Amino acid sequence: MNDAFIRDLSEIVKTENIKVNEPLNAHTYTQMGGNADIFVTASRYEEVEQVVKFANEHNVPFTLIGNGSNMIIKDGGIRGIVLSLKRLDDIQVDGTRLVAQSGARIIDASREALSHSLSGLEFACGIPGTVGGALFMNAGAYGGEIKDVLTEAVVVDREGNLKTLAAEDLDLSYRTSNIPDNGYIVMEARFDLKEANYDDIKAVMDDLTFKRESKQPLEYPSCGSVFKRPPGYFAGKLIQDSDLQGKGIGGAEVSKKHAGFIINKDHATATEYIDVIHMVQRTVKDKFGVELEREVKIIGEDPES
Ligand SMILES: Cc1cc2nc3c(=O)[nH]c(=O)nc-3n(C[C@H](O)[C@H](O)[C@H](O)COP(=O)(O)OP(=O)(O)OC[C@H]3O[C@@H](n4cnc5c(N)ncnc54)[C@H](O)[C@@H]3O)c2cc1C
């Protein structure tokens, strides 16, 4: 990717929104990861459509990043273009319908619903991702999930075309959707909520926040629960019963407060963090015969040795 490539790209996105060799540890919750060759911040839907077409024409790999709260980026960074939609963060409410752009935080969508006395997004009040990231993996907590309230999504497809899909078209199920398989970029989500009493909604959100703050090691960088719930078990309990809490490699450690979390305790590298994930998977498999499947995504390149 030479100067001419950047010059052509800057005809789509303003130059100040294109960063070369951008450190990605500033864009992830774990505060780890190498550099992106090119980091683009989009602020209009048309820019996203055109950047996808541009990447296709130039055969350049293309990666989407939300709030970086469910991904580990390896220490070698990401080749090609990394696209952020965080500036597309508008949220509008009309009656019981809430429309949020993909870069808005799902926490803010939940707060906006509260401020209009609308119920349905309380479960999301402590999930630190964007709306786009939440749809990607059908985020959920405390019995609620995106699938319960989403009616439609506006996406950009692999060819760079904008389309509107019904929620059912996204195959949302436990922590998955067909968004990655189809290569969709979520641009906007439309939720159908219910009128309710403000104080009742607030009480639920306060209770969930209290539960989260008392149980999760929010004082350290992490990517939340690293593993999915294995059928018939709880990942945290299996890890706890394997005596892994407090065990670590380098600066990464299995949290003493919540066994399902691996924290970046002291300037961990992504390699160390991933090694701890493997250590946990191996130990739980040896001890209980259960395979722990990762919820968090690992992307990017290994560092050059
Ligand atoms: C402390 C903590 C607590 C958490 N608690 C919960 C919880 O209770 N429940 C839960 O479900 N999750 C939880 N998470 C995980 C995480 O917040 C969610 O998975 C969130 O939905 C990820 O959103 P993100 O914007 O950070 O996505 P990222 O981590 O940036 O990206 C994750 C994936 O989504 C893709 N993606 C991002 N934006 C888009 C888009 N616009 N279109 C298409 N694909 C996109 C990315 O390419 C990537 O593959 C927690 C994380 C932390 C750190």
PDBQT file of the ligand as one rigid body, heavy atoms in Angstrom, charges set to zero:
ROOT
HETATM    1  C1  LIG A 401     -16.231  -6.167  30.813  1.00  0.00    +0.000 C 
HETATM    2  C2  LIG A 401     -16.984  -6.800  29.674  1.00  0.00    +0.000 A 
HETATM    3  C3  LIG A 401     -18.263  -7.313  29.874  1.00  0.00    +0.000 A 
HETATM    4  C4  LIG A 401     -18.975  -7.898  28.830  1.00  0.00    +0.000 A 
HETATM    5  N1  LIG A 401     -20.230  -8.384  29.059  1.00  0.00    +0.000 NA
HETATM    6  C5  LIG A 401     -20.925  -8.966  28.047  1.00  0.00    +0.000 A 
HETATM    7  C6  LIG A 401     -22.244  -9.477  28.268  1.00  0.00    +0.000 A 
HETATM    8  O1  LIG A 401     -22.787  -9.418  29.346  1.00  0.00    +0.000 OA
HETATM    9  N2  LIG A 401     -22.888 -10.035  27.213  1.00  0.00    +0.000 N 
HETATM   10  C7  LIG A 401     -22.334 -10.117  25.973  1.00  0.00    +0.000 A 
HETATM   11  O2  LIG A 401     -22.986 -10.625  25.047  1.00  0.00    +0.000 OA
HETATM   12  N3  LIG A 401     -21.084  -9.643  25.741  1.00  0.00    +0.000 NA
HETATM   13  C8  LIG A 401     -20.376  -9.076  26.741  1.00  0.00    +0.000 A 
HETATM   14  N4  LIG A 401     -19.108  -8.597  26.502  1.00  0.00    +0.000 N 
HETATM   15  C9  LIG A 401     -18.496  -8.755  25.179  1.00  0.00    +0.000 C 
HETATM   16  C10 LIG A 401     -18.713  -7.568  24.221  1.00  0.00    +0.000 C 
HETATM   17  O3  LIG A 401     -18.929  -6.355  24.901  1.00  0.00    +0.000 OA
HETATM   18  C11 LIG A 401     -19.884  -7.832  23.279  1.00  0.00    +0.000 C 
HETATM   19  O4  LIG A 401     -19.658  -9.014  22.558  1.00  0.00    +0.000 OA
HETATM   20  C12 LIG A 401     -20.085  -6.690  22.279  1.00  0.00    +0.000 C 
HETATM   21  O5  LIG A 401     -21.260  -6.947  21.565  1.00  0.00    +0.000 OA
HETATM   22  C13 LIG A 401     -18.929  -6.546  21.298  1.00  0.00    +0.000 C 
HETATM   23  O6  LIG A 401     -19.107  -5.334  20.597  1.00  0.00    +0.000 OA
HETATM   24  P1  LIG A 401     -17.844  -4.500  20.061  1.00  0.00    +0.000 P 
HETATM   25  O7  LIG A 401     -18.369  -3.294  19.365  1.00  0.00    +0.000 OA
HETATM   26  O8  LIG A 401     -16.869  -4.254  21.136  1.00  0.00    +0.000 OA
HETATM   27  O9  LIG A 401     -17.269  -5.524  18.993  1.00  0.00    +0.000 OA
HETATM   28  P2  LIG A 401     -15.735  -5.776  18.631  1.00  0.00    +0.000 P 
HETATM   29  O10 LIG A 401     -15.056  -6.483  19.746  1.00  0.00    +0.000 OA
HETATM   30  O11 LIG A 401     -15.100  -4.531  18.126  1.00  0.00    +0.000 OA
HETATM   31  O12 LIG A 401     -15.918  -6.779  17.412  1.00  0.00    +0.000 OA
HETATM   32  C14 LIG A 401     -16.396  -8.087  17.623  1.00  0.00    +0.000 C 
HETATM   33  C15 LIG A 401     -16.771  -8.653  16.259  1.00  0.00    +0.000 C 
HETATM   34  O13 LIG A 401     -17.880  -7.915  15.760  1.00  0.00    +0.000 OA
HETATM   35  C16 LIG A 401     -17.578  -7.435  14.450  1.00  0.00    +0.000 C 
HETATM   36  N5  LIG A 401     -18.259  -6.150  14.286  1.00  0.00    +0.000 N 
HETATM   37  C17 LIG A 401     -18.102  -5.029  15.036  1.00  0.00    +0.000 A 
HETATM   38  N6  LIG A 401     -18.891  -4.041  14.564  1.00  0.00    +0.000 NA
HETATM   39  C18 LIG A 401     -19.557  -4.561  13.496  1.00  0.00    +0.000 A 
HETATM   40  C19 LIG A 401     -20.505  -4.043  12.547  1.00  0.00    +0.000 A 
HETATM   41  N7  LIG A 401     -20.916  -2.769  12.593  1.00  0.00    +0.000 N 
HETATM   42  N8  LIG A 401     -20.952  -4.869  11.586  1.00  0.00    +0.000 NA
HETATM   43  C20 LIG A 401     -20.530  -6.158  11.495  1.00  0.00    +0.000 A 
HETATM   44  N9  LIG A 401     -19.618  -6.693  12.334  1.00  0.00    +0.000 NA
HETATM   45  C21 LIG A 401     -19.145  -5.915  13.330  1.00  0.00    +0.000 A 
HETATM   46  C22 LIG A 401     -16.067  -7.288  14.421  1.00  0.00    +0.000 C 
HETATM   47  O14 LIG A 401     -15.573  -7.340  13.104  1.00  0.00    +0.000 OA
HETATM   48  C23 LIG A 401     -15.641  -8.493  15.236  1.00  0.00    +0.000 C 
HETATM   49  O15 LIG A 401     -15.576  -9.630  14.427  1.00  0.00    +0.000 OA
HETATM   50  C24 LIG A 401     -18.374  -8.004  27.534  1.00  0.00    +0.000 A 
HETATM   51  C25 LIG A 401     -17.097  -7.476  27.336  1.00  0.00    +0.000 A 
HETATM   52  C26 LIG A 401     -16.404  -6.881  28.376  1.00  0.00    +0.000 A 
HETATM   53  C27 LIG A 401     -15.041  -6.311  28.122  1.00  0.00    +0.000 C 
ENDROOT
TORSDOF 0
